[in-house]
Amino acid sequence: MKKRMITEKLIEEFKNNLRMEEKSLATISKYIHDVNVFSEYTNGQCITKDIVIQYKEYLLKNYAIRSVNSMLASINCLFAFLGWNDCSVKSIKIQRQIFRSAEKELTKQEYFRLVQAAKSKGNKRLYLLLQTICGTGIRVSELKFITVEAVKSGQAIVSNKGKTRSVFIVRNLQNKLMHYIKEIGITTGIVFRTSKGNPISRSNIWKDMKNLCTQANVNPNKVFPHNLRHLFARTFYSIEKDIAKLADILGHSGIDTTRIYIMATGCEHQQRMENLRLII
C-alpha cells in the first residue's frame, strides 16, 4: 500500500477543493490552519488511524473540547477529500449546557456605558458601529454590507456562508447613520470604512472596544464584538420568544447555534428553579 503522507502539494489541492465547494474565506483559512497543525504533529510520518487517534488524545490534553471537535472536523474533511475515510475519528460528545457563565455576559446597562464612553471620547464611528452591531445582530464580517445605499433603504442585503438575508435598520439607527454619512461626506459604499475606503478590520474594532472598558467600568473579558450580537439575540428573544425567527435574523442554518445565544446565566437558571417552589 502506498504510504499516506501530508505534503504541501496535498494541502494546496485540498485548499483548491474547498474553494471549488465555495467555502467562505474564513472557513478555508480555518481548515487549512487545522490541517497544518496536524501536519506539524505527524512530522512526515505515515498517516494511519493510530496516528490520528494519538493526535486526538494530544488535542484533548491541550485544547478545550469544542476546539478539539472543530480541529477534528477539519482533518476529517481532508480525509474525505483524499478518500482516506478509514482514518476519520469521532468527535467528542458534549452534553448540552443549560446555562452559561454570567462572568462573560454583557448586560444592556454595560452596553449603554460602552456606547456613552465612545461618544464622550469623540469617536463617532465607534459610537455608531457598536449600535449598528447590537441594533441589528449583524456579524462583524458583515459590516461591509452596511452601505450608504443600505442605510437609505433601511435594510442591508447580506450574503454570507452561502446564504442571503435582509438585515433591517431601525429608524432611529437609520437617522443616526444618515447624519454620520453626511458629516463625513460619503455618498456611496461602505459606511464603516478606513481612510482608504476598506472595511474596518475585526482586530481594530476589538482594540477600540477594549479601550472603552476603563471609562465604561466594564470587565474587558466581556467586551468583544460578537458579544454585542449575543446581546441583540437575548433581547430579541426576551420579547418575541420565537427562536426560529431569531435564527433567520442572525443567519444561522439551524436553531442549535441560536440556543447558545439565548442561554440563561447560572444565576437566572437558579432563580427559575427557585420559582418552581416544589420544596415543602
C-alpha positions in Angstrom: 0.0 0.0 0.0 1.3 3.5 -0.9 2.3 5.5 2.2 -0.1 8.3 3.1 1.8 11.5 3.7 0.7 15.1 4.3 2.6 17.3 1.9 2.4 20.9 0.9 1.1 19.9 -2.5 -1.7 17.8 -1.0 -2.7 20.7 1.3 -2.8 23.1 -1.6 -5.0 20.6 -3.6 -7.3 20.4 -0.5 -7.4 24.2 -0.4 -8.4 24.5 -4.0 -11.1 21.9 -3.5 -12.6 24.0 -0.6 -12.6 27.0 -3.0 -14.5 24.9 -5.6 -17.0 24.0 -2.9 -17.5 27.7 -2.4 -16.5 27.7 1.2 -16.0 31.1 2.8 -12.5 32.6 3.1 -12.8 32.3 6.9 -13.7 28.6 6.7 -10.9 27.8 4.2 -8.4 29.6 6.4 -9.6 27.7 9.5 -9.5 24.3 7.7 -6.0 24.9 6.3 -4.7 26.1 9.7 -6.0 22.9 11.4 -4.6 20.7 8.7 -1.2 22.4 9.1 -1.3 21.8 12.9 -2.0 18.1 12.2 0.8 18.0 9.6 3.3 19.5 12.2 2.2 16.9 14.7 2.7 14.0 12.3 6.0 15.5 11.2 6.3 13.4 8.0 5.0 10.2 9.5 2.8 7.8 7.5 -0.8 8.7 8.3 -2.7 5.8 10.0 -5.8 5.6 12.2 -3.5 5.0 15.2 -1.6 8.3 14.5 -4.9 10.2 14.2 -6.1 8.7 17.5 -2.9 9.7 19.2 -3.4 13.2 17.7 -6.9 13.3 19.1 -5.5 12.4 22.6 -2.9 15.1 22.2 -5.6 17.7 21.4 -7.6 16.7 24.4 -4.7 17.5 26.7 -4.0 20.9 25.2 -7.3 22.3 23.9 -10.9 22.9 25.0 -13.3 20.2 23.9 -15.1 22.4 21.4 -11.8 23.4 19.8 -10.8 19.7 19.6 -14.0 18.8 17.8 -13.5 21.8 15.4 -10.0 20.7 14.6 -11.0 17.0 14.2 -13.8 18.1 11.8 -11.1 19.9 9.6 -8.9 16.8 9.3 -11.9 14.5 8.8 -12.9 16.8 5.9 -9.3 16.4 4.5 -9.6 12.6 4.8 -12.9 12.6 3.0 -11.4 14.6 0.2 -8.4 12.2 -0.1 -10.6 9.1 0.2 -8.8 8.2 3.5 -12.1 7.5 5.2 -10.6 4.8 7.4 -8.5 7.5 9.1 -11.5 9.5 10.3 -12.1 9.8 14.0 -15.3 10.5 16.0 -15.8 13.9 17.7 -16.1 14.2 21.5 -19.7 14.1 22.7 -20.6 17.2 24.7 -23.6 17.4 27.0 -25.6 20.5 26.0 -25.2 23.2 28.6 -28.4 24.6 30.0 -26.9 27.9 31.3 -23.8 30.0 30.7 -21.4 31.9 32.9 -22.6 35.4 33.9 -19.0 36.5 34.0 -18.9 36.7 30.2 -22.4 38.1 29.6 -22.5 41.7 28.5 -25.6 43.3 30.1 -27.7 46.0 28.4 -26.5 48.5 31.1 -22.9 47.7 30.3 -23.5 48.1 26.6 -25.0 51.5 27.2 -22.0 52.6 29.2 -19.7 51.4 26.4 -21.7 53.4 23.8 -21.6 56.5 26.0 -17.8 56.1 26.6 -17.3 56.0 22.8 -19.4 59.2 22.5 -17.5 61.0 25.2 -14.2 60.1 23.6 -15.4 61.8 20.4 -15.2 58.5 18.5 -18.4 58.9 16.4 -17.6 56.0 14.2 -17.2 53.6 17.1 -20.2 55.1 18.8 -22.4 54.2 15.8 -20.6 50.9 15.0 -21.4 49.5 18.4 -25.1 50.4 18.0 -25.2 49.0 14.5 -24.0 45.6 15.6 -26.1 45.5 18.7 -29.2 47.0 17.0 -29.2 44.7 14.0 -27.5 41.5 15.3 -25.1 41.6 12.3 -21.7 39.9 12.3 -18.6 42.0 12.3 -17.6 40.3 9.0 -21.0 41.6 7.6 -20.5 45.3 8.4 -19.3 45.8 4.9 -22.9 45.3 3.8 -23.9 48.4 5.8 -23.5 50.8 2.9 -24.8 54.2 2.2 -27.4 52.6 -0.1 -28.5 50.2 2.6 -28.9 52.9 5.1 -31.0 55.0 2.7 -33.3 52.0 2.0 -33.5 50.9 5.6 -32.2 47.4 5.0 -28.9 45.7 4.1 -28.8 42.6 1.8 -26.3 40.4 3.5 -24.6 37.4 1.7 -22.6 35.2 4.0 -21.9 31.5 4.3 -23.8 30.7 1.1 -27.0 32.4 2.4 -28.6 35.8 1.7 -30.8 37.6 4.1 -32.2 41.0 4.7 -31.0 42.9 7.8 -33.3 45.7 8.8 -32.0 49.0 10.1 -34.4 50.5 12.7 -35.5 54.1 12.1 -33.6 55.7 15.0 -30.3 54.0 13.9 -31.0 54.9 10.2 -31.4 58.6 11.1 -28.1 58.5 13.1 -26.3 56.8 10.3 -27.7 59.2 7.7 -26.4 62.2 9.8 -23.0 60.5 10.1 -22.8 59.8 6.3 -23.4 63.5 5.6 -21.0 64.6 8.3 -18.1 62.5 6.9 -19.0 63.3 3.3 -19.5 59.9 1.7 -22.1 59.3 -1.0 -21.8 55.6 -1.7 -20.2 52.4 -0.5 -19.3 51.1 2.9 -20.2 53.3 5.9 -17.7 51.9 8.4 -14.5 52.3 6.5 -10.8 53.1 6.8 -9.3 56.2 5.3 -8.6 54.1 2.2 -12.2 53.0 1.9 -11.7 49.5 3.1 -13.9 47.7 5.8 -12.6 48.2 9.3 -10.7 45.1 10.5 -12.0 42.9 13.3 -8.8 43.5 15.2 -9.1 47.2 15.1 -12.7 47.1 16.3 -11.7 44.7 19.1 -8.9 47.1 20.1 -11.2 50.2 20.0 -13.8 48.4 22.2 -11.2 47.4 24.7 -10.1 51.0 25.1 -13.5 51.9 26.3 -13.5 49.4 29.2 -11.9 51.5 31.9 -14.0 54.6 31.3 -17.2 52.5 31.0 -16.3 50.4 34.0 -16.9 47.1 32.2 -14.9 43.9 32.6 -12.7 43.7 29.5 -13.4 39.9 29.3 -17.0 40.8 28.3 -16.0 43.3 25.7 -15.7 41.9 22.2 -17.8 42.5 19.0 -19.6 39.1 19.0 -20.9 39.8 22.5 -23.0 42.6 21.0 -24.6 40.1 18.7 -25.4 37.9 21.7 -27.0 40.8 23.5 -29.2 41.5 20.4 -30.2 37.9 20.4 -31.1 37.7 24.1 -33.0 41.0 23.9 -35.0 40.0 20.8 -35.9 36.6 22.3 -36.9 38.1 25.6 -39.6 40.0 23.7 -40.6 37.7 20.8 -39.9 34.2 22.2 -39.5 32.9 18.6 -36.2 31.0 18.3 -36.9 30.1 14.6 -37.4 33.7 13.6 -34.3 34.7 15.6 -32.2 32.0 13.8 -33.3 33.5 10.4 -32.4 37.1 11.6 -29.0 36.0 12.8 -28.3 34.0 9.6 -28.0 30.6 11.4 -28.5 27.4 9.5 -30.4 25.9 12.4 -31.6 26.7 15.9 -28.9 24.7 17.8 -26.5 27.6 17.4 -29.2 30.1 18.3 -29.9 28.3 21.5 -26.4 29.1 22.7 -27.0 32.8 22.1 -30.1 32.9 24.2 -28.9 30.6 27.0 -29.7 31.9 30.5 -26.9 32.6 33.0 -26.4 30.3 36.0 -28.0 32.9 38.3 -31.1 33.2 36.1 -31.3 29.4 35.9 -31.1 29.1 39.7 -33.8 31.8 40.2 -36.1 29.9 37.8 -35.5 26.7 39.8 -36.3 28.6 43.0 -39.5 29.9 41.4 -40.8 26.4 40.9 -41.4 26.2 44.7 -41.6 22.4 44.7 -40.0 22.0 48.2 -42.5 22.0 51.1 
